[in-house]
Amino acid sequence: MNSRARFTHMQDGQVEDWAIIAQDFAAYAAQLPARILDHLRLLDGDFGGFPVDRLTHSLQTATRAYHDGRDEEYVICALLHDIGDTLGSYNHPDIAAAILKPFVSAENHWMVEKHGIFQGYYFFHHLGMDRHLREQFKDHPQYQATIEFCAKYDAAAFDPGYESLPLSFFEPMLQRVFARPKNSIYLAAMDNTSA
């Protein structure tokens, strides 16, 4: 039987209560890659009018990055760049960026966060929008890298004939990238509990 904290208001919690919560949190956090995989599977069969479903698009994007020699963190960013499609219909890059932020470099985070604006170069003008919205970031250090991500991997990943690697191929990478956050207010607490 699991222990549970014994307070009804957070301000009443004691050290012992928070030790229980921290232990349970660590076990729950370790399951994050499995929850991410489950969420990616929700994209299976969701075509949204595209020639491939959203899971296939994600797998194609990651496979293309992997075959191009990108590092694991980049490949996982490519895999997850559209994971927000199910819940963030109008801001999907923000969802993906929020999931990735504690675990990836600032450069890769920025690329995922802004990819929707950069991807718009290929279709915004067909919707009566400004395809050049990405130009507002032309002086940003990640401007060219984000153009490249969209051109080489994201925009090219709608090919029904492309042979993507399976989701299971990316699972070990996902486990490694999400093994420990790089950027989190909780890092000090994690260090204290593991010491």
C-alpha positions in Angstrom: 0.0 0.0 0.0 1.4 3.4 -1.0 1.8 6.1 1.6 0.0 9.3 1.1 0.6 12.8 2.3 -1.7 13.7 5.2 -2.8 17.3 4.5 -5.8 18.9 3.0 -4.2 22.3 2.2 -0.7 22.5 0.6 0.4 25.1 3.2 -0.1 22.4 5.9 2.2 19.9 4.4 5.3 18.8 6.4 8.7 17.5 5.2 7.4 13.9 5.5 4.4 14.7 3.3 6.6 16.2 0.6 9.0 13.3 0.8 6.1 11.0 -0.1 5.0 13.2 -2.9 8.5 13.6 -4.3 9.0 9.8 -4.3 5.7 9.3 -6.1 6.5 12.1 -8.5 9.8 10.5 -9.4 8.1 7.3 -10.3 5.4 9.1 -12.3 8.0 11.3 -14.1 9.9 8.2 -15.2 6.8 7.1 -17.1 6.8 10.3 -19.2 8.2 8.7 -22.3 5.5 6.0 -22.3 2.8 8.7 -22.0 4.3 10.6 -24.9 4.3 7.5 -27.0 0.7 6.9 -26.1 -0.2 10.5 -27.1 1.7 10.1 -30.4 -0.4 7.0 -31.1 -3.5 9.3 -31.0 -2.2 10.8 -34.2 -2.6 7.5 -36.0 -5.4 7.6 -38.5 -5.9 11.4 -38.2 -5.3 12.7 -41.7 -6.8 16.2 -41.3 -7.0 16.3 -45.1 -3.3 15.6 -45.6 -2.0 12.7 -47.8 -0.6 10.9 -44.7 -1.9 10.8 -41.1 -0.3 12.9 -38.5 1.6 10.0 -36.9 3.1 9.1 -40.3 4.0 12.7 -40.8 5.8 12.7 -37.4 7.6 9.5 -38.1 8.6 10.7 -41.6 10.0 14.0 -40.1 12.0 12.1 -37.5 13.2 9.5 -40.0 14.4 12.1 -42.4 16.3 13.9 -39.6 17.8 10.6 -38.4 18.9 9.6 -41.9 20.5 13.0 -42.3 22.7 12.4 -39.2 21.0 14.7 -36.7 21.6 14.0 -33.1 19.0 12.2 -30.9 17.7 15.4 -29.3 17.0 16.9 -32.7 15.4 13.7 -34.0 13.1 13.6 -31.0 12.2 17.2 -31.6 11.4 16.2 -35.1 9.3 13.3 -33.9 7.3 15.5 -31.4 7.1 18.7 -33.3 3.3 18.2 -34.1 2.3 16.2 -31.0 0.2 19.2 -30.0 -2.2 18.8 -33.0 -4.7 16.9 -30.9 -5.1 19.5 -28.2 -3.7 22.7 -29.6 -5.6 23.1 -32.9 -4.6 26.8 -33.1 -1.2 26.6 -31.3 0.2 23.1 -31.7 3.9 24.3 -31.8 3.4 25.7 -28.3 2.2 22.4 -26.9 5.2 20.5 -28.4 7.6 23.2 -27.2 6.2 23.0 -23.6 6.6 19.3 -23.5 10.2 19.5 -24.8 11.4 22.6 -23.0 12.8 21.0 -19.9 14.7 18.3 -21.9 16.2 20.0 -24.9 18.6 22.8 -25.8 17.3 26.4 -26.1 18.1 26.2 -29.8 16.0 23.1 -30.5 13.2 24.4 -28.2 13.0 27.7 -30.2 13.0 25.7 -33.5 10.0 23.6 -32.4 8.2 26.6 -30.8 8.5 28.7 -34.0 8.2 25.9 -36.7 4.5 26.7 -37.3 5.3 30.2 -38.4 8.2 29.1 -40.5 6.2 26.2 -42.0 3.6 28.8 -43.0 5.9 30.0 -45.7 4.7 27.0 -47.8 1.0 27.6 -47.5 -0.1 30.8 -45.6 -0.5 32.6 -48.9 -3.1 30.0 -50.0 -5.2 30.9 -46.9 -5.0 34.7 -47.4 -2.2 35.0 -44.8 1.3 36.5 -45.1 3.7 33.6 -46.0 6.6 35.8 -44.9 5.7 36.0 -41.2 9.0 34.2 -40.4 10.9 37.3 -41.5 10.1 38.9 -38.2 12.8 36.5 -36.8 15.4 37.1 -39.5 17.9 38.4 -37.0 17.4 35.5 -34.6 20.4 33.0 -34.3 18.0 30.1 -35.0 16.3 31.6 -38.0 18.3 29.7 -40.7 18.2 26.4 -38.7 14.4 26.6 -38.4 14.1 27.3 -42.2 16.2 24.2 -42.7 14.1 22.1 -40.3 11.0 23.0 -42.2 12.4 22.6 -45.7 14.3 19.4 -45.2 12.2 17.5 -42.7 8.8 19.0 -41.9 7.5 20.2 -45.3 8.9 17.1 -47.0 7.2 14.6 -44.7 3.8 14.2 -46.4 4.9 11.4 -48.8 2.6 8.3 -48.8 5.4 6.3 -50.4 8.2 7.2 -48.0 9.5 4.3 -45.8 9.5 5.7 -42.2 11.1 4.0 -39.3 8.6 2.6 -36.8 7.7 4.4 -33.6 9.4 1.6 -31.7 12.7 2.6 -33.3 12.6 6.0 -31.7 11.5 4.7 -28.2 15.1 4.3 -26.8 16.0 7.8 -28.0 12.9 9.2 -26.4 13.8 7.4 -23.2 17.3 8.9 -23.2 16.2 12.5 -24.1 13.5 12.4 -21.4 15.7 10.7 -18.8 16.5 13.9 -16.9 15.5 17.5 -17.5 18.2 20.0 -18.4 16.1 23.1 -17.7 13.7 23.0 -14.8 13.1 24.8 -11.5 13.0 21.3 -9.9 16.6 20.4 -10.8 17.9 21.4 -7.3 15.2 19.4 -5.6 16.0 16.4 -7.8 19.7 16.7 -6.9 18.8 16.9 -3.2 16.5 13.8 -3.2 19.0 11.7 -5.2 22.0 12.6 -2.9 
